[in-house]
Amino acid sequence: MKMIDYIKKEPEQLLENIANARELVKPLVEKYRENGNRRIGLIASGSSYHGAVSARPYMEKCLGVQVRIYMPYSFRYYEEIRWDYFYFFISQSGRSSNIRNAMQKFRQEGRETILVTGNPGAAGEAADCCVDYGVGQETVGYVTIGYVTLALFLMLFALETGLASGQIDDAAYREKINELKGAAYQNRAMYQRAENFYKSHQKEMLSLSKAFICGAGANYGTALEGALKLGETVRIPVMACEIEEFLHGPNIQLTPEYTVFLLDNGDEAGERVREIFHALQVITDKVYLLGPSGILAKGEDREEADDGILAQVRPLCDVVCFQCLSYWIPTDLDRWREHPLFLEMERQITYKINDKTEEQHEK
């Protein structure tokens, strides 16, 4: 399967995981409740980190506890392990060396290592407990369905835990399940929007040289993931910024050559996002606004719409635009081959473990 095939499969997998929510997250819910419903620490890297960032606002809302997210290298060397936190590690492949090293430090502190993964078989004895988050098998190195299914898994974990602990009643639970289903259906609609956008703006997209993706709230995770995907595949510098922070330094480098994507969550912050959208058009024609009204370009200012998708679950659908562009652009430019010196570098540094040899791209 190609990267685009996994993108197309996302709505189906999201809906299947929602239907099986209780069984899917049950092992992690039980572990969390055994540990006394503490504050939560997640350790993840790459797309897994971004999926956790996207899910964090939803998790905190459902659970009423603080959720912190750590990168494994920093967690291993610089963070103090706290006894009032419930920690778990995330690695889609189960073979990320930085996650394994962080788990080793954690185990040395006398703590149980819990790994949320898409590949429990690969983790072996690296973790005391492995929980499959329901991605299925994604064999392409540039993770797409792995990101959205992880974000959903973390949301479902929080929702099911909230129900089990009595923080969420049955009526609220059903409403939230329907909201998640709505985001899964919107994922399919976003694919069509992205396809129409690409056809209309193919010349601009095929001439991308430097770009920013700006988001906030749950969609800050979308900005991080979109920047990673475009950077990986199109091989250009793409920077992710929080919406307002973008105006406090990063924007100074803008010229007409730059492309800027802004994410509108469809909430009370939307008016400010549109103000920025219009202001940036003074510098570059290549500024785009992605939100409930669709994907708007310069000169397109449709009335703000309400697609019914809550800000906290928007990453499940909004990320599709960047995933699609990350496939279509390098395909049309025939830009899938890495620089030969990159391959030489990979032979000299290990960051993904297989039983016999290192492998490429832990995302």
C-alpha positions in Angstrom: 0.0 0.0 0.0 1.1 3.6 -0.7 0.9 6.5 1.7 -2.3 7.8 0.0 -4.0 4.4 0.5 -3.6 4.7 4.3 -4.9 8.3 4.2 -8.0 7.1 2.3 -8.5 4.4 4.9 -8.5 6.7 7.9 -12.3 7.3 8.2 -13.0 3.6 8.1 -10.4 2.8 10.8 -11.5 5.7 13.0 -15.1 4.6 12.9 -14.2 1.0 13.6 -12.1 2.0 16.6 -14.9 4.2 17.9 -17.3 1.2 17.6 -14.8 -0.9 19.6 -13.8 1.8 22.0 -14.5 0.0 25.3 -12.4 -3.0 24.4 -9.7 -1.1 22.6 -8.8 1.1 25.6 -9.8 -1.2 28.4 -6.2 -2.4 29.3 -5.0 1.2 29.7 -8.1 2.3 31.6 -7.6 -0.5 34.1 -3.9 0.3 34.6 -4.8 4.0 35.1 -7.5 3.3 37.6 -5.3 0.8 39.5 -2.8 3.7 39.9 -5.4 6.0 41.5 -6.5 8.3 38.6 -3.3 10.4 38.9 -2.1 13.2 36.6 -0.7 11.8 33.4 2.7 11.9 31.7 3.0 10.7 28.1 6.4 10.0 26.5 6.5 10.0 22.7 8.4 11.3 19.7 7.7 12.3 16.1 4.1 11.8 14.9 3.3 10.0 18.2 4.3 13.2 20.1 2.1 15.2 17.8 -0.8 12.9 18.2 -0.5 13.3 22.0 -0.3 17.1 21.7 -3.5 17.0 19.6 -5.3 14.8 22.2 -4.2 16.6 25.3 -7.0 19.3 25.5 -9.6 16.6 25.1 -8.0 14.4 27.7 -7.7 17.1 30.3 -11.4 18.1 29.7 -12.6 14.5 30.1 -10.4 13.6 33.0 -10.0 16.8 34.9 -6.3 16.2 35.5 -3.2 17.7 34.1 -1.6 15.9 31.1 2.1 16.5 30.4 3.9 15.3 27.3 7.6 14.6 27.1 10.1 13.7 24.4 11.9 10.6 25.4 15.5 12.0 25.1 14.6 14.8 27.5 12.6 12.5 29.7 15.6 10.2 30.0 18.3 12.8 30.8 16.6 15.8 32.2 13.2 15.1 33.8 12.5 14.1 37.3 10.2 11.1 37.5 7.2 12.0 39.8 5.4 9.4 41.9 2.1 11.3 41.6 2.0 10.8 37.8 0.7 7.9 35.8 3.3 7.5 32.9 3.0 5.6 29.7 5.2 5.5 26.6 4.1 5.6 23.0 5.8 4.1 19.9 3.8 3.1 16.8 6.6 0.7 15.7 7.5 -0.5 19.1 11.2 -0.3 18.0 12.1 3.3 18.7 15.5 3.3 20.5 14.8 6.6 22.3 11.6 5.2 23.7 13.3 2.0 24.8 16.1 3.9 26.5 13.6 6.1 28.3 11.7 3.0 29.4 14.9 1.4 30.7 15.5 4.5 32.9 11.9 4.3 34.2 12.2 0.7 35.0 15.4 1.3 37.0 13.3 3.6 39.2 11.2 0.6 40.1 8.2 1.6 37.9 6.1 -0.5 35.6 6.7 0.3 31.9 3.5 0.6 29.9 3.9 0.9 26.1 1.0 2.1 23.9 2.0 0.8 20.4 0.7 -0.2 17.0 3.0 -3.2 17.0 3.0 -5.1 20.3 4.9 -8.0 18.9 8.0 -5.9 18.1 8.3 -4.6 21.6 9.2 -8.0 23.1 10.3 -7.7 26.7 11.2 -4.0 26.4 7.9 -3.1 28.2 6.1 -4.7 31.2 2.8 -4.1 29.5 1.9 -3.4 25.8 -1.4 -1.9 24.7 -2.3 -2.0 21.0 -3.9 1.3 20.0 -5.6 0.0 16.9 -3.7 1.4 13.9 -3.5 -2.0 12.2 -0.4 -2.3 10.0 1.1 0.8 8.4 4.2 -0.2 6.4 5.0 3.3 5.0 7.6 5.2 6.9 5.7 8.5 6.6 3.0 7.9 9.3 -0.5 9.0 8.5 -3.2 6.7 9.8 -0.9 6.1 12.8 -1.2 9.7 13.8 -5.0 10.0 13.7 -5.7 6.6 15.3 -3.3 7.4 18.2 -5.0 10.8 18.8 -8.4 9.0 18.7 -7.1 6.3 21.1 -6.0 8.9 23.6 -9.3 10.7 23.4 -11.2 7.4 23.8 -9.1 6.4 26.8 -10.0 9.7 28.5 -13.6 9.4 27.6 -14.0 5.8 28.8 -12.0 6.6 32.0 -14.3 9.6 32.6 -17.3 7.4 32.2 -15.9 4.6 34.5 -15.0 7.2 37.2 -18.4 8.9 37.1 -17.0 12.2 35.8 -19.0 11.7 32.6 -22.6 10.5 32.6 -24.2 8.2 30.0 -25.9 11.0 28.1 -22.6 13.0 27.8 -20.7 9.9 26.8 -23.1 9.2 23.9 -22.9 12.8 22.8 -19.1 12.7 22.8 -19.0 9.5 20.9 -21.2 11.1 18.2 -18.8 14.1 18.1 -15.9 11.7 17.4 -17.9 10.0 14.7 -18.6 13.4 13.2 -14.9 14.1 13.0 -14.3 10.7 11.3 -16.9 11.5 8.6 -15.4 15.0 8.3 -12.0 13.3 7.7 -13.5 11.8 4.5 -14.9 15.2 3.5 -11.6 16.9 4.1 -9.9 14.5 1.6 -12.3 15.8 -1.1 -11.6 19.4 0.0 -7.9 18.8 -0.2 -8.2 17.3 -3.6 -10.1 20.2 -4.9 -7.7 22.7 -3.3 -4.7 20.9 -4.9 -6.2 21.0 -8.3 -7.0 24.7 -8.0 -3.6 25.6 -6.5 -1.3 23.0 -8.0 1.2 25.6 -9.4 1.6 27.2 -6.0 1.9 23.9 -4.3 4.5 22.5 -6.7 6.6 25.6 -6.2 6.7 25.4 -2.3 10.1 26.5 -1.1 9.6 27.7 2.5 6.4 27.4 4.6 4.8 28.0 8.0 1.9 26.1 9.5 0.2 27.9 12.4 -2.3 26.5 14.8 -3.4 26.5 18.4 -5.2 24.4 21.0 -5.6 20.8 19.7 -4.7 22.0 16.2 -1.2 23.0 17.4 -0.6 19.2 17.2 -1.9 19.3 13.6 0.5 22.1 12.7 3.4 20.1 14.2 2.4 17.0 12.2 1.7 19.0 9.0 5.1 20.6 9.2 6.8 17.3 9.8 5.0 15.6 6.9 5.7 18.3 4.3 9.3 18.6 5.5 9.9 14.9 5.3 8.4 14.4 1.8 8.7 17.7 -0.1 12.2 18.2 1.4 11.8 21.9 2.3 11.9 23.8 5.6 8.5 23.9 7.1 8.0 25.5 10.5 5.1 25.0 13.0 4.1 27.9 15.1 1.4 28.7 17.6 -0.9 31.2 15.9 -0.1 34.4 17.9 3.5 33.5 18.6 4.0 33.5 14.9 3.6 37.3 15.0 6.3 37.6 17.7 9.4 36.9 15.6 9.0 34.1 13.1 6.9 36.4 10.8 9.8 38.8 10.4 11.5 36.6 7.8 8.4 36.5 5.5 8.8 37.4 1.9 6.5 36.8 -1.1 8.2 33.5 -1.6 6.8 32.1 1.6 3.7 29.9 2.0 1.6 30.2 5.2 -1.2 27.9 6.3 -3.4 29.0 9.2 -5.7 26.7 11.2 -9.0 28.0 12.3 -10.6 25.8 15.1 -14.1 27.2 14.5 -14.2 28.6 18.1 -14.0 32.0 19.7 -10.4 32.5 18.4 -11.5 32.3 14.8 -11.9 36.1 14.4 -8.3 36.6 15.3 -7.1 33.9 12.9 -9.0 35.7 10.1 -7.4 39.0 11.0 -4.0 37.4 10.6 -5.1 35.7 7.4 -5.9 39.1 5.8 -2.9 40.9 7.2 -0.4 38.3 5.8 -1.8 38.8 2.3 0.1 42.1 2.2 3.3 40.1 2.1 2.5 36.9 0.3 -0.3 35.7 -2.0 0.3 32.2 -0.8 -1.6 32.3 2.5 -4.3 29.8 3.2 -6.9 29.4 5.9 -8.1 25.9 6.8 -11.2 25.6 9.0 -15.0 25.0 9.1 -15.4 27.1 5.9 -13.1 24.9 3.9 -9.7 25.8 2.6 -9.6 29.5 1.7 -7.0 31.3 -0.4 -6.3 35.0 -0.9 -9.4 36.7 -2.3 -11.7 34.0 -0.9 -13.6 35.2 2.2 -16.6 33.0 2.6 -18.8 33.6 5.6 -17.6 31.7 8.6 -19.3 28.3 8.7 -20.0 25.8 11.4 -19.3 22.2 10.3 -20.3 20.9 13.8 -16.8 19.7 14.6 -15.6 20.7 18.1 -12.2 22.4 18.3 -10.8 19.6 20.5 -11.4 16.9 17.9 -10.5 18.9 14.8 -7.1 17.2 14.4 -8.8 14.0 13.4 -10.0 15.6 10.2 -7.9 18.8 9.6 -4.6 17.0 9.3 -5.8 15.2 6.2 -5.1 18.3 4.0 -1.4 18.2 4.9 -1.1 14.5 4.7 -2.5 14.6 1.1 -0.3 17.5 0.0 2.7 15.5 1.5 1.9 12.7 -0.9 0.7 14.6 -4.0 3.5 17.2 -4.2 6.5 14.8 -4.0 4.8 12.4 -6.3 4.2 15.0 -9.0 7.7 16.3 -8.6 9.2 12.8 -8.4 11.0 13.8 -5.2 10.8 10.6 -3.1 14.5 9.7 -3.1 16.6 10.9 -0.2 20.0 12.6 -0.8 22.7 9.9 -0.9 24.5 11.6 2.0 21.4 11.1 4.1 21.5 7.4 3.5 25.2 7.4 4.6 24.2 9.3 7.8 21.6 6.7 8.6 24.2 3.9 8.5 26.2 5.7 11.2 23.4 6.4 13.7 20.9 4.0 15.2 17.4 5.3 16.2 15.2 2.4 15.4 15.7 -1.1 16.6 15.1 -4.4 14.7 16.4 -7.7 16.0 19.2 -7.7 13.5 19.6 -4.3 12.0 18.5 -0.7 12.3 15.6 0.5 10.2 14.5 3.8 8.8 12.2 6.6 10.1 10.6 6.2 13.5 7.7 8.6 13.3 
